Amino acid sequence: MGHALSERLVAGIAAQDQAAITSCFTDEAQLRALLPHGVRERSGAEEVGSLIATWFGDSTMLDLDEARATEVGDRLHIGYRFTGVEEGERYVVEQHLVCTVRDDKIEHAHLLCSGFRPRQPQ
C-alpha cells in the first residue's frame, strides 16, 4: 500500500513541482500540519499541494537525503529529509505524514515538521 504514492510525493517535492505534489492528494483531501510555529490545516488537493510546495518554493538547492514509507495498520507513514539552501543559508528539514489512502491518493494526512534547521557546512 502506498510505496509508489510515497515515491511520487517525495519526487514532486524534490522537483519543487506543485502539480506533481497536488496529484498525490484526493480532491477532498484534508491535511493537518504541526509546524514549529503552529498548526496549519488545508482542504482539497489544490490547497494541500500549494501549502507543501510553498514550504520548499524558495529553495535554490534541494537534495533528498532520506525517504521511507511503511504501513501502520490501515495507515501509510511517509517520512523524508531534505537538505537545501534558501536565501544563501543551508538547512535541513524532516517531515513525517501519517495518511489514509484512497484510490492511490492521500485522503487524510497528519504532518509533523522539524522546521527548517540550520545546517553547518561539512
Backbone as CSV, one residue per row, in Angstrom:
resi,resn,N_x,N_y,N_z,CA_x,CA_y,CA_z,C_x,C_y,C_z
1,MET,0.844,-1.194,0.000,0.000,0.000,0.000,0.880,1.245,0.000
2,GLY,0.847,2.015,-1.039,1.350,3.366,-0.981,2.814,3.636,-1.237
3,HIS,3.631,2.614,-1.516,5.040,2.907,-1.732,5.242,3.717,-3.010
4,ALA,4.499,3.418,-4.052,4.586,4.221,-5.285,4.060,5.633,-5.028
5,LEU,3.005,5.752,-4.250,2.456,7.057,-3.877,3.496,7.867,-3.111
6,SER,4.158,7.246,-2.161,5.203,7.915,-1.395,6.314,8.405,-2.316
7,GLU,6.739,7.560,-3.238,7.789,7.940,-4.186,7.354,9.122,-5.043
8,ARG,6.089,9.127,-5.481,5.583,10.245,-6.293,5.565,11.553,-5.494
9,LEU,5.113,11.476,-4.248,5.052,12.673,-3.415,6.454,13.241,-3.176
10,VAL,7.376,12.399,-2.769,8.735,12.854,-2.472,9.411,13.384,-3.739
11,ALA,9.188,12.721,-4.865,9.762,13.199,-6.130,9.186,14.563,-6.501
12,GLY,7.900,14.767,-6.276,7.274,16.063,-6.548,7.850,17.168,-5.689
13,ILE,8.076,16.860,-4.412,8.678,17.848,-3.521,10.106,18.143,-3.975
14,ALA,10.877,17.095,-4.255,12.272,17.267,-4.680,12.374,18.103,-5.950
15,ALA,11.403,17.935,-6.850,11.403,18.686,-8.107,10.778,20.070,-7.949
16,GLN,10.263,20.358,-6.753,9.565,21.619,-6.485,8.439,21.823,-7.502
17,ASP,7.691,20.743,-7.721,6.640,20.680,-8.732,5.276,20.628,-8.044
18,GLN,4.621,21.771,-7.931,3.346,21.848,-7.222,2.299,20.928,-7.841
19,ALA,2.227,20.850,-9.154,1.234,19.985,-9.805,1.466,18.520,-9.437
20,ALA,2.723,18.105,-9.379,3.031,16.712,-9.018,2.655,16.440,-7.567
21,ILE,2.908,17.398,-6.685,2.524,17.240,-5.278,1.000,17.152,-5.171
22,THR,0.317,18.076,-5.808,-1.146,18.124,-5.766,-1.759,16.824,-6.255
23,SER,-1.163,16.216,-7.273,-1.715,14.986,-7.860,-1.672,13.802,-6.904
24,CYS,-0.964,13.928,-5.791,-0.880,12.847,-4.806,-2.036,12.860,-3.810
25,PHE,-2.899,13.867,-3.900,-3.985,14.035,-2.937,-5.343,13.942,-3.630
26,THR,-6.346,13.413,-2.919,-7.705,13.371,-3.456,-8.274,14.785,-3.492
27,ASP,-9.306,14.975,-4.278,-9.957,16.288,-4.350,-10.507,16.718,-2.995
28,GLU,-10.858,15.758,-2.146,-11.425,16.044,-0.826,-10.382,15.953,0.281
29,ALA,-9.119,15.941,-0.045,-8.043,15.727,0.933,-8.140,16.703,2.100
30,GLN,-7.730,16.206,3.254,-7.644,17.009,4.472,-6.228,16.865,5.012
31,LEU,-5.581,17.995,5.298,-4.234,17.995,5.866,-4.240,18.799,7.146
32,ARG,-3.634,18.250,8.156,-3.389,18.973,9.402,-1.901,18.867,9.665
33,ALA,-1.216,20.004,9.711,0.232,20.025,9.838,0.639,20.716,11.122
34,LEU,1.498,20.065,11.888,2.064,20.656,13.093,3.470,21.127,12.745
35,LEU,3.648,22.438,12.758,4.909,23.082,12.408,5.480,23.744,13.654
36,PRO,6.761,24.090,13.665,7.317,24.751,14.852,6.576,26.033,15.229
37,HIS,5.973,26.713,14.261,5.285,27.961,14.580,3.764,27.822,14.593
38,GLY,3.269,26.598,14.693,1.827,26.426,14.845,1.235,25.365,13.939
39,VAL,-0.075,25.285,13.965,-0.827,24.296,13.199,-1.347,24.936,11.922
40,ARG,-1.281,24.204,10.825,-1.864,24.629,9.548,-2.816,23.539,9.094
41,GLU,-3.972,23.939,8.608,-4.947,22.993,8.079,-5.346,23.429,6.687
42,ARG,-5.482,22.472,5.789,-5.899,22.752,4.426,-6.842,21.652,3.973
43,SER,-7.751,22.028,3.060,-8.725,21.094,2.488,-8.624,21.148,0.976
44,GLY,-8.713,19.990,0.349,-8.680,19.902,-1.105,-7.265,19.762,-1.628
45,ALA,-7.137,19.029,-2.712,-5.824,18.747,-3.290,-5.056,20.013,-3.631
46,GLU,-5.731,20.988,-4.222,-5.043,22.226,-4.638,-4.464,22.976,-3.445
47,GLU,-5.250,23.135,-2.384,-4.766,23.859,-1.204,-3.641,23.105,-0.507
48,VAL,-3.788,21.793,-0.402,-2.753,20.983,0.245,-1.463,21.039,-0.572
49,GLY,-1.574,20.808,-1.881,-0.394,20.848,-2.743,0.290,22.198,-2.719
50,SER,-0.495,23.257,-2.716,0.055,24.607,-2.679,0.819,24.862,-1.386
51,LEU,0.263,24.446,-0.260,0.920,24.651,1.025,2.273,23.938,1.059
52,ILE,2.285,22.670,0.691,3.536,21.905,0.723,4.552,22.506,-0.246
53,ALA,4.122,22.853,-1.443,5.029,23.441,-2.433,5.598,24.765,-1.939
54,THR,4.792,25.549,-1.252,5.233,26.849,-0.745,6.391,26.699,0.230
55,TRP,6.350,25.661,1.061,7.418,25.463,2.039,8.782,25.334,1.374
56,PHE,8.823,24.718,0.198,10.099,24.443,-0.464,10.354,25.359,-1.655
57,GLY,9.422,26.224,-1.974,9.465,27.021,-3.199,10.600,28.014,-3.296
58,ASP,11.120,28.501,-2.176,12.205,29.480,-2.207,13.587,28.842,-2.151
59,SER,13.636,27.527,-2.133,14.929,26.843,-2.055,15.634,26.900,-3.404
60,THR,16.887,27.311,-3.376,17.682,27.342,-4.611,18.408,26.028,-4.824
61,MET,18.485,25.209,-3.797,19.011,23.856,-3.888,18.156,23.000,-2.975
62,LEU,17.802,21.804,-3.431,17.005,20.897,-2.615,17.436,19.473,-2.929
63,ASP,18.048,18.812,-1.957,18.548,17.446,-2.133,17.847,16.513,-1.153
64,LEU,17.396,15.383,-1.656,16.780,14.362,-0.824,17.866,13.570,-0.112
65,ASP,17.831,13.556,1.209,18.786,12.779,1.995,18.248,11.391,2.317
66,GLU,16.937,11.314,2.571,16.362,10.048,3.008,14.858,10.084,2.788
67,ALA,14.294,8.943,2.399,12.836,8.803,2.281,12.458,7.385,2.665
68,ARG,11.300,7.248,3.256,10.819,5.920,3.652,9.299,5.914,3.679
69,ALA,8.757,4.750,3.462,7.310,4.554,3.538,7.059,3.215,4.220
70,THR,6.175,3.216,5.200,5.823,1.991,5.907,4.329,1.991,6.177
71,GLU,3.798,0.807,6.282,2.393,0.660,6.634,2.272,0.544,8.142
72,VAL,1.287,1.231,8.681,0.957,1.153,10.101,-0.519,0.785,10.153
73,GLY,-0.797,-0.512,10.147,-2.188,-0.959,10.063,-2.793,-0.484,8.762
74,ASP,-3.853,0.299,8.858,-4.532,0.809,7.663,-4.040,2.195,7.265
75,ARG,-2.928,2.639,7.819,-2.356,3.957,7.520,-1.017,3.792,6.811
76,LEU,-0.647,4.833,6.116,0.650,4.887,5.450,1.488,5.967,6.125
77,HIS,2.675,5.598,6.551,3.621,6.567,7.113,4.633,6.902,6.017
78,ILE,4.764,8.196,5.718,5.749,8.682,4.752,6.675,9.624,5.499
79,GLY,7.961,9.371,5.407,8.942,10.239,6.042,10.025,10.610,5.050
80,TYR,10.517,11.825,5.152,11.596,12.259,4.265,12.393,13.367,4.929
81,ARG,13.664,13.453,4.510,14.564,14.506,4.985,15.251,15.126,3.769
82,PHE,15.213,16.446,3.714,15.865,17.199,2.652,16.912,18.125,3.249
83,THR,17.968,18.357,2.497,18.873,19.465,2.782,18.713,20.436,1.625
84,GLY,18.864,21.701,1.938,18.678,22.693,0.891,19.362,23.990,1.226
85,VAL,19.155,24.941,0.342,19.675,26.293,0.526,18.530,27.251,0.238
86,GLU,18.326,28.178,1.163,17.323,29.225,0.993,17.942,30.534,1.467
87,GLU,17.865,31.540,0.633,18.463,32.845,0.928,19.932,32.704,1.319
88,GLY,20.641,31.795,0.629,22.063,31.595,0.858,22.405,30.794,2.100
89,GLU,21.419,30.356,2.843,21.643,29.616,4.088,21.301,28.147,3.888
90,ARG,22.210,27.279,4.345,21.971,25.831,4.277,21.007,25.420,5.391
91,TYR,20.128,24.476,5.078,19.187,23.980,6.088,18.967,22.484,5.904
92,VAL,18.385,21.876,6.923,17.902,20.502,6.872,16.480,20.527,7.417
93,VAL,15.602,19.726,6.821,14.212,19.640,7.273,13.748,18.194,7.157
94,GLU,12.978,17.753,8.139,12.411,16.405,8.099,10.920,16.512,8.360
95,GLN,10.148,15.779,7.561,8.700,15.757,7.734,8.210,14.315,7.761
96,HIS,7.149,14.091,8.525,6.503,12.783,8.626,5.012,12.974,8.403
97,LEU,4.437,12.149,7.551,2.999,12.162,7.312,2.431,10.807,7.688
98,VAL,1.330,10.810,8.387,0.549,9.594,8.634,-0.749,9.798,7.874
99,CYS,-1.006,8.900,6.926,-2.051,9.133,5.929,-3.048,7.991,5.837
100,THR,-4.263,8.352,5.458,-5.194,7.367,4.926,-5.171,7.551,3.416
101,VAL,-5.250,6.429,2.710,-5.109,6.426,1.257,-6.376,5.850,0.636
102,ARG,-6.828,6.501,-0.432,-7.957,6.001,-1.214,-7.614,6.144,-2.688
103,ASP,-7.778,5.069,-3.427,-7.506,5.075,-4.871,-6.105,5.611,-5.175
104,ASP,-5.129,5.168,-4.386,-3.714,5.512,-4.561,-3.448,7.017,-4.442
105,LYS,-4.275,7.698,-3.644,-4.057,9.111,-3.334,-4.283,9.321,-1.845
106,ILE,-3.662,10.356,-1.317,-3.803,10.663,0.110,-5.129,11.372,0.338
107,GLU,-5.921,10.804,1.248,-7.230,11.381,1.564,-7.165,12.236,2.824
108,HIS,-6.488,11.734,3.848,-6.285,12.478,5.098,-4.818,12.338,5.478
109,ALA,-4.233,13.423,5.974,-2.834,13.356,6.402,-2.614,14.227,7.619
110,HIS,-1.853,13.694,8.538,-1.343,14.442,9.680,0.155,14.546,9.445
111,LEU,0.666,15.778,9.422,2.068,16.024,9.099,2.757,16.653,10.292
112,LEU,3.952,16.169,10.588,4.801,16.727,11.630,6.087,17.197,10.964
113,CYS,6.469,18.447,11.201,7.640,19.042,10.562,8.657,19.487,11.610
114,SER,9.923,19.187,11.355,11.008,19.599,12.247,11.268,21.094,12.182
115,GLY,10.822,21.726,11.109,11.209,23.098,10.822,12.477,23.079,9.987
116,PHE,12.777,24.195,9.358,13.976,24.320,8.545,15.114,24.697,9.492
117,ARG,15.963,23.729,9.782,17.003,23.880,10.795,18.332,24.236,10.127
118,PRO,19.117,25.129,10.726,20.411,25.489,10.154,21.313,24.260,10.037
119,ARG,22.043,24.204,8.948,22.977,23.083,8.743,24.361,23.653,8.482
120,GLN,25.308,23.144,9.197,26.691,23.599,9.066,27.333,22.966,7.836
121,PRO,28.201,23.687,7.144,28.920,23.093,6.011,29.758,21.914,6.488
122,GLN,29.897,20.916,5.624,30.677,19.731,6.008,32.033,19.740,5.369
